[in-house]
Amino acid sequence: MIIEPKVRGFICTTAHPAGCRENVANQIAYTKEQSKLSHSYKSPKKALIIGSSTGYGLASRISLAYTYQTSTLGVMYEKEAAGNRTATAGWYNTAAFESFANDDGLYAQTINGDAFSKEIKEETIAKIKRDLGKVDMVIYSLAAPRRTVADGTTYTSVLKATSDTFESKSIDLRHNTISEASIPTATEEEIASTIKVMGGEDWAEWIEALVAGDALEEGAITVAYSYIGPELTYPIYKEGTIGHAKEHLHQTAALLTENYASHDIHAYVSVNKALVTQSSAAIPVVPLYISLLYKVQKELGTHEGCIEQVCRMFAQKLLIETPEVDGQGLIRLDDYELDSEVQEKIKALWEEVTTENITDIADIDGYWDDFYTMFGFGIAGVDYSDDIDASVAVPSI
């Protein structure tokens, strides 16, 4: 079949297997180049990546495998192709990664299912013990809109403010028009529900289960990913429902390190920069901010995507003799984004931006390039006119 992008709102409902494969190959190539410069103090041998099929989770898996020759077990929740429906991008990404890794003699297996569930935790631990014995690194990179807990209750996250209704500039990316976005105030129940989905509770449950199952090495490291952002987006992000959840995630890292001190387990949160993701595309105000951020950082030469940040985190921030953290114990990969020169330029552009000048002062093309790349489209070297089989197997599934 000829596969073309079909965009509905902030989601692309199709994905291209050859494009996704090329995207993974490009990230592997970058990692191999960086690995020549890497002289890390620690080298993880066996890693579990929870949320391994896209974004930072996929980049973590690639970086670990191709910098440190780490055996990786991934957990994802993706759909394979069926009939005229393509597989999800995460499915194609994983199929490509496993294929490359296996060809290169690296252990790479994946479990597909709801990472929030007790059943997937048990299946994962059983596979670790059977194949790897124990893991010495756990990456937690889940991004999900809802979570069902053990008693059957389903919690749903919301993107809302938590004080007054927030109004600010936003962008309609379909028409490149500037408008005013109004984000309503969340109820206490909505805040609590968002924390349940996006906070640190499930991360803690994973670590508890791994320790109880004797599947986590003494001295293991675990990392979760977060975002804080600039003052410009505080009302919708840091001070909004998402920010409350991320604060809970940050607190969880300290609790995990304290609770498992006898096992010498260290938990960290890496605060990353703003990037185009399915999640960020859904947040009012944020896409406009990202398009301005891209413009400024590309001009200054400090723009990074997922793979660039993750490689830098492992080599320069985490896997060194003394991990580099801020006063709150957070790894800061948003240091380039929050640089004062970058933020001053963005503030000035934010005041200037209008529908008439948006394509001149914001990187709209870069935003869309990243959006389509997530789904395997618009990637150099791929012939999108080819009649291609959408059914691609993940070797380990």
C-alpha positions in Angstrom: 0.0 0.0 0.0 1.0 3.6 -0.5 1.1 5.2 3.0 0.5 8.9 3.4 0.2 11.0 6.6 -3.3 11.5 7.8 -3.4 14.2 10.4 -6.4 14.6 12.7 -6.0 17.5 15.2 -2.6 17.0 16.9 -2.4 13.2 16.0 -1.2 11.5 12.8 -3.3 8.3 12.4 -0.9 6.6 10.0 2.8 5.7 10.3 5.4 4.7 7.7 7.5 1.6 8.4 10.4 2.5 6.2 10.4 6.1 7.5 10.4 4.9 11.1 13.2 2.5 10.3 15.3 5.3 8.7 14.6 7.6 11.7 15.9 4.8 14.1 18.9 4.3 11.8 19.7 8.0 11.9 19.5 8.0 15.7 21.8 5.0 15.9 24.3 6.6 13.6 24.4 9.8 15.7 24.9 7.7 18.9 27.7 5.7 17.3 29.5 9.0 16.5 29.0 10.3 20.0 30.1 7.1 21.6 33.6 7.7 20.2 33.8 10.8 22.4 32.2 9.1 25.5 34.4 8.0 28.4 31.8 7.4 31.1 32.6 6.4 34.6 29.8 3.8 34.7 28.5 1.6 31.9 25.1 0.0 32.4 25.1 -3.7 31.4 21.4 -4.5 31.5 18.6 -2.0 31.3 14.8 -1.9 31.5 13.1 0.9 29.5 9.5 1.4 30.5 8.0 3.4 27.6 10.6 2.4 25.1 9.0 2.9 21.7 9.1 6.6 21.0 10.6 9.9 22.2 13.0 9.9 25.1 12.4 6.3 25.9 13.4 5.1 22.4 16.4 7.5 22.4 17.4 6.1 25.8 17.3 2.6 24.5 19.3 3.5 21.4 21.9 5.4 23.4 22.4 2.7 26.0 22.7 0.0 23.4 25.0 1.7 21.0 27.2 3.7 23.5 27.5 1.1 26.2 26.5 -2.1 24.5 23.8 -2.5 27.1 21.3 -5.3 26.8 17.8 -3.7 26.7 14.4 -4.9 27.6 11.6 -2.5 26.5 8.0 -2.2 27.6 5.6 -0.5 25.2 1.9 -0.3 24.5 1.6 -0.3 20.7 -0.6 -1.7 17.9 0.5 -3.8 14.9 -0.9 -3.3 11.5 -4.3 -4.7 10.7 -6.1 -4.5 7.3 -5.8 -1.1 5.9 -4.6 0.4 9.2 -0.9 0.9 9.6 0.8 -0.1 12.9 1.6 2.7 15.3 4.9 4.5 14.9 6.1 3.0 18.2 5.6 -0.5 16.8 7.6 0.3 13.7 10.3 2.0 15.7 10.7 -1.1 17.9 10.7 -3.5 15.0 13.5 -1.4 13.5 15.5 -1.1 16.7 15.3 -4.8 17.5 16.3 -5.7 13.9 19.4 -3.4 14.0 20.3 -4.5 17.5 20.0 -8.2 16.8 22.1 -7.8 13.6 24.8 -6.1 15.8 24.8 -8.8 18.4 23.0 -6.9 21.1 20.2 -8.3 23.3 17.0 -6.4 22.5 13.6 -7.8 23.6 10.3 -6.1 24.1 7.0 -6.7 26.0 3.9 -5.1 24.6 1.1 -4.3 27.1 -0.2 -1.8 29.7 2.9 -0.9 31.8 0.6 0.4 34.5 -0.8 -3.1 35.1 0.3 -5.7 37.6 0.3 -8.4 34.9 2.9 -6.6 32.7 5.1 -5.9 35.7 5.0 -9.6 36.6 5.7 -10.6 33.0 8.6 -8.2 32.7 10.2 -9.4 36.0 9.8 -13.0 34.9 11.6 -12.2 31.6 14.3 -10.3 33.3 15.1 -13.2 35.6 14.9 -15.7 32.7 17.0 -13.7 30.2 19.1 -11.2 32.2 19.1 -12.2 35.8 18.9 -8.6 37.0 19.0 -5.1 35.5 21.2 -2.3 36.7 19.3 0.6 35.1 15.6 1.4 34.8 14.4 4.2 32.6 10.9 5.3 33.2 9.5 7.2 30.2 5.7 6.7 30.2 3.4 9.3 28.6 -0.2 8.1 28.8 -3.5 10.0 29.1 -5.1 7.5 31.6 -4.2 4.8 34.1 -6.2 2.0 35.5 -5.0 0.9 39.0 -5.2 -2.5 40.7 -8.8 -2.0 42.0 -10.1 -1.3 38.5 -10.4 2.5 38.9 -9.4 4.5 35.8 -7.8 7.9 36.3 -7.6 10.5 33.4 -5.1 13.3 33.2 -6.2 16.8 32.1 -4.4 19.8 30.7 -5.7 22.7 32.9 -4.6 25.6 35.0 -4.9 25.3 38.8 -5.5 28.9 39.8 -7.3 31.4 37.6 -8.4 30.6 34.1 -5.3 31.1 32.0 -5.5 33.1 28.8 -2.5 33.6 26.4 -1.4 33.6 22.8 -1.6 30.3 21.0 -1.3 29.1 17.4 -3.6 27.1 15.1 -0.9 25.1 13.3 -3.3 24.0 10.6 -3.6 27.6 9.4 -0.6 29.3 11.0 -2.9 31.8 12.7 -2.4 33.4 16.1 -5.3 33.4 18.5 -6.1 33.6 22.2 -6.3 30.4 24.1 -8.3 30.1 27.3 -7.4 27.2 29.6 -10.0 26.5 32.4 -9.2 25.9 36.0 -9.0 22.3 37.2 -11.0 20.9 40.1 -9.2 19.3 43.0 -10.4 15.9 41.7 -8.8 16.6 38.3 -5.5 17.6 39.8 -5.4 14.4 41.9 -6.3 12.3 38.9 -3.6 13.9 36.8 -1.1 13.2 39.5 -2.2 9.6 39.6 -1.5 9.2 35.8 1.6 11.4 35.4 3.1 11.5 38.8 5.6 9.1 40.4 3.3 6.5 41.9 3.6 3.9 39.1 7.4 4.5 38.9 7.6 3.7 42.6 5.5 0.6 42.0 7.9 -0.6 39.3 10.9 -0.2 41.5 9.1 -1.9 44.4 8.1 -4.8 42.2 11.6 -5.2 40.8 13.3 -5.2 44.2 10.7 -7.6 45.6 11.2 -9.9 42.6 15.0 -9.8 43.0 15.4 -8.4 39.5 17.2 -5.2 40.3 21.0 -5.1 41.0 22.5 -3.5 44.1 23.7 0.0 43.1 21.2 0.3 40.2 20.2 3.6 38.7 16.7 4.6 37.7 15.8 7.8 35.8 12.4 9.4 35.0 11.9 12.2 32.5 10.2 15.5 33.2 9.8 19.1 32.0 9.5 22.4 33.8 9.8 25.1 31.2 10.1 28.9 31.4 8.0 31.4 33.2 6.1 32.1 30.0 4.4 28.7 30.2 4.2 28.3 34.0 0.4 28.8 34.3 -0.3 25.9 31.9 2.7 23.7 32.7 4.7 24.1 35.9 1.7 25.6 37.9 -0.9 23.6 36.0 -2.2 20.1 36.5 0.9 18.7 34.6 3.2 20.6 36.8 1.6 19.2 40.0 2.1 15.7 38.6 5.7 16.4 37.7 6.4 17.8 41.1 5.1 14.5 42.5 7.5 12.7 40.2 10.4 14.8 41.4 9.5 14.0 45.1 9.3 10.3 44.2 12.9 10.3 43.1 14.1 11.4 46.5 11.8 8.9 48.3 13.0 6.0 46.1 16.7 6.9 46.8 15.9 7.1 50.6 13.7 4.0 50.7 16.2 1.8 48.9 19.4 3.2 50.4 20.2 -0.3 51.7 20.2 -1.5 48.1 22.3 1.5 47.0 19.7 2.4 44.5 19.7 5.9 43.2 16.7 7.6 41.5 17.0 10.7 39.4 14.7 12.9 37.4 16.0 14.4 34.2 14.4 17.7 33.3 14.5 18.0 29.5 13.8 20.7 27.0 10.6 21.4 25.1 10.2 19.3 22.0 7.4 18.4 19.6 5.6 15.3 20.9 2.1 14.0 20.7 1.7 15.3 24.2 3.1 18.7 23.8 1.1 19.2 20.5 -2.1 18.9 22.6 -1.2 21.6 25.1 -2.5 25.1 24.2 0.3 27.8 24.1 3.1 25.3 24.0 3.3 24.7 20.2 3.8 28.5 19.7 6.5 28.6 22.4 8.2 25.6 20.8 8.2 27.1 17.3 9.9 30.2 18.7 12.3 28.2 20.8 13.4 26.2 17.8 14.0 29.4 15.8 16.2 30.9 18.5 18.1 27.8 19.4 18.8 26.8 15.8 20.2 30.3 15.2 22.4 30.0 18.3 23.4 26.4 17.5 22.0 25.0 20.8 19.0 23.1 19.5 18.8 19.4 20.5 16.3 16.6 19.8 15.7 13.6 22.0 18.7 11.6 20.9 21.1 14.5 21.4 19.8 15.2 24.9 19.8 11.6 26.0 23.4 11.0 24.8 24.5 14.2 26.6 22.7 13.2 29.8 24.4 9.8 30.0 27.8 10.9 29.0 28.0 14.3 30.8 25.5 14.4 33.5 24.6 10.9 34.8 27.2 8.2 34.1 30.1 10.1 35.6 31.8 9.7 39.0 29.5 12.3 40.7 26.2 12.9 38.8 25.6 16.5 38.0 22.4 17.7 39.6 20.9 21.0 40.7 20.0 22.1 44.3 16.8 20.0 44.1 18.7 16.9 42.9 17.4 17.3 39.3 19.5 16.6 36.2 19.0 19.7 34.0 19.0 19.0 30.3 16.9 22.1 29.8 20.0 24.2 30.6 20.3 25.3 26.9 16.6 26.1 26.7 16.5 28.2 29.9 19.7 30.1 29.0 19.0 33.8 29.7 19.9 34.8 26.1 17.5 32.3 24.7 14.6 33.3 26.9 15.1 37.0 26.4 14.9 36.5 22.6 11.8 34.4 23.0 10.1 36.9 25.2 10.7 39.6 22.6 9.4 37.4 19.8 6.4 36.5 21.9 5.4 40.1 22.1 5.9 40.6 18.3 4.4 37.5 16.9 1.2 37.9 14.8 -0.5 35.9 12.1 1.1 38.1 9.5 4.7 37.5 10.7 4.5 34.1 12.2 6.3 32.3 9.4 9.2 34.8 9.6 9.9 34.8 13.3 8.9 31.3 14.3 10.2 27.9 13.0 6.9 26.6 11.8 8.6 24.4 9.2 10.8 22.9 11.9 7.8 22.2 14.1 6.1 20.3 11.4 9.3 18.5 10.3 9.6 17.1 13.9 5.8 16.3 14.0 5.9 14.2 10.8 9.3 12.6 11.7 7.6 11.1 14.8 5.4 9.1 12.4 8.1 8.3 9.8 7.2 10.9 7.2 9.3 13.5 5.5 12.6 11.7 6.1 15.4 11.9 3.5 16.2 8.7 1.8 12.7 7.2 1.9 10.7 6.9 -1.3 7.1 7.5 -0.1 5.7 6.6 -3.5 6.7 3.0 -3.0 4.1 0.3 -2.5 5.0 -1.0 0.9 3.8 -3.7 3.2 2.4 -2.1 6.4 2.7 -5.4 8.3 6.1 -5.5 10.0 7.0 -8.0 12.8 8.7 -7.1 16.0 11.2 -9.9 16.2 10.7 -10.6 19.9 6.8 -10.5 19.8 
